[in-house]
């Protein structure tokens, strides 16, 4: 019987060989570990074999989580204030003094949010650590990573604030988390 290899059969055979090679390489590098516990596997080994993923809402102690929580709280507060102002602006009659004052408040809030983000980026780049900046009614609060705040860093932060904003330097407060 004369066997003629067609093009489709050749492609199919190549794909089967490539799949087999991929399965072998995967088995070789991951080892022959079973996820099911046996008599020799301890509970800690079994849990480790389940994966190394971290849960999104897992709570872990540390300053990184402190700064993440501070950023989240600041964003939530700013979003709530912006929503309230937008609702007030929507209910105010167009062209009235009330609408103009609400629009000015919205502009001031968005400017403060942008300024806070810019200051955080500049301070983090200059100091090499985490920080959060909050601007409220002319007062500025800067919280830097624990162990980072000293006279030199305080001067750098003050220099960044005075060069990049028109905020009052006497109303700037710097601190570290406890």
N, C-alpha and C positions, 0 to 999 in steps of 0.2 A: 504494500500500500504506500503510495507516494504521498508524503505529508508536505503540504505547502503551508508555511507559516505566513499568516496574514499580518498586516500592520496592526490591527486591533489586538490580536493575540499577543504580539510582541510588546505592545504598550501595557497590556494587562499583566503580563508576566513581570515586566520591569517594576510596575507599581507594587505587586505582591512582594517581590524581593526587597524593595525599598521599605515597605511597611514592616516586614520581618526584621530588617536591620534596625529600624527605629525602635521596635519593641525590645530587641536584644540590648541596644545601647541604653535604653531607659532602665531595663532590668539590671544591667551591669552596674550602672552608676548609682542607682537607688538601693541596691542590695536586694536581698530576698527577705525582707522584713514583712511580717504579717501584722496587720493592725489589730487583729483579735488577740486578747491576752491569753497566755498559756501559763503553765505552772512556773516557768522560770521568769516571767515578766512581772515586775513590780508595778504597783499602781502609778508611781511617778513616771516610769518608762512608758506605760500605756498612754497617759495623758500627754506626754511629750510627743508620742507618735501621732496623736490626733491632729497635730498641726501647730504652727507657731504663729498663727494669726492673733492679733489683739482685737478685742471687742471695741467697737466704736465708743460706747458709753462707759467703758471700764474706768474706774476711779483709781488713780495711782498718785501717791504722795510725791511732791516735788515742786520746785519753782516753775518748771515749764508749764505745769497744769495751772498754777496760780496765774501766770500771764495769759494763758488761753482763756481762763475763766474771766479775767479782767477785761480782755478784748471782747469776749462774748457779751458781758454785762454792759460795756460801753456801747457796743453796736446795738444791743437791744434797747437801751435807754434812748439813744439817738433816733432809732427807727420809730419808737413810740412817740417821741416828741415831734418828729417830722410828720407822722400820721395825724396827730392831733392838730398840728398847724395846717396841714392840707385840708382836713375836714372843716376847720374854722374858716379857711379861705374859701372853700366851696360854699359855705352857708352865708358868707358875708356878701353884701351887694357889691357888684363890680364898680370900681371908681371911688368908693368911699374911703374915708380916712382909716377906718378899721381894716379894710382890705389892704391898703397900702402898708399899714403897720405890721400886719401878718406877713405880707410878702417880704418886708425887711427882716422880720424874725427868721423866716425860712432861709433867706440869703445869709444871714449871720450864722445860723446853725450849720448850713452846708459849708460855709467858709471855715468854721471851727473844725468840722469833721475832716476836711481836706488838710487843714493845718496840722491837726493831731496826727494824721497818717504820715504826712511829710516829716514831721519832727521825729516820730517813731523810727522811720527808715533812716534818717540822718544820724540820730543818736545811736541806734543799734550798729550802724556801719562804723561810726567813730569809736565807740567803746567796745565793740565786739561782744556785747551781751544783750539779753532781752530787756525790753522796756515797754512801758505803757505811758501815754501822755493823755491827760484829761484837761480840757479848757472849759471853764464854767464862769461866765460873767466877769471876764477880765483876769481871773485867777488861774494859774497853771499848776497842775500837780504832775510831777514826773516820778514814776516808780521804776527803779532799775534793779537789775539782777542782784541777788544777795551776795555780798562780799565785793561788789564792784565799785561802790560809791566811796570815793576819797576826794581830797581837795582838787587833784588834777582832773578827775572825771567831772566833778562839779563845775569847774571852770570851763571844760569843754562843752558841757551841756548848756551852760549859761551863754557861751559864745554862739552855739548853734541857734539857740532861741532868739537872741538879740539880733543876729545877722539875718535870720530868715523870717522874722515876724515883727510886728509892731506891738507885741505884748509887753506889759510893764514888768521889767526885771525884778522889781521889789515884791511882786506878787507871785513869784515862782517858788514852789516848794519841791524839794527832792527828798526821796526816801527809798528804803529797801523793804521788801516784805519780811515779816517776822519769821 
